[in-house]
Amino acid sequence: MSSKTKQAQKLLLFRLSGARQFGIGTLKIREILPFMRLNKLPHSHHAVIGTATFRGSAVPVIDMAAAVGGTPLSREERDKASIIITDIQRQEIGFLVRGVEKIIETDWKQVMPPPKALGSSAFITGLLDVEGDIIQLLDVELLLAMVYPQSLVPEEVSLTDVQSETLKALNILLVDDSQVARKQLSDALDSKAISYQVTSNGDQALQILLRDDELGRPIDILVSDIEMPGLDGYELTFNVRDHGSLKQPYVILHTSLNSEMSLSYANQVGANEALTKFDARELLQAMLRGAEQAR
């Protein structure tokens, strides 16, 4: 196995207003369309401007500028705008943007975490310097949670007493750069009184893995996002598998991408499983499979 098996990361750059550029991973994107006539969607969030017909399905379209607190595009601006059709967290969503720029290839190690001064409400997961321009990577999961707050309501999952006690005995580490995803993961375990550790990036996760192993309480289950600034989920898994003295955890890579390609790369770097966000039942069942292996 080689670290070169990890997937090349590409970003679509686009504008919402002015010259500032934003980015979104191309693996999330199904298609880019010119603005089209939309069907009205009554009683929806103010940023949801209608539905587009995409391959026979009605896809809600969100004015991304309005969703992040900016000025919505005017009717005249919409005529020159683009709709980015995405596949995120098991649903197709269209995002209206002022203009699509280009696709670039990048290394997630070059992505910097956003300044803490931005606070928890910033729709940014990272910053990337591209030829002197600072590209802001949008936290699409947070954006969707603001537009569809019902998506954050924890799903009720039933476990037997034996299953609950089995998971409570494990040392579990959760890793995700999205605050929404971290909340979903945490809620799933909090609802069952299952303890865990959580961090927002792969570099910190690797340090926790090494520290806990040295202290004699190695991590049993590692649940990690794939796309993260710094050490992404693929490389984190590779580094864990490549560390000869480290007691090996059961690795579950967790991604908002509904993509067979991303899941196949997860297997190549040594992950035990790869799941599409977010299904609490699937996650807990995967952890129970990991518990069986840890015995």
Disulfide bonds with the S-S distance in Angstrom:
none
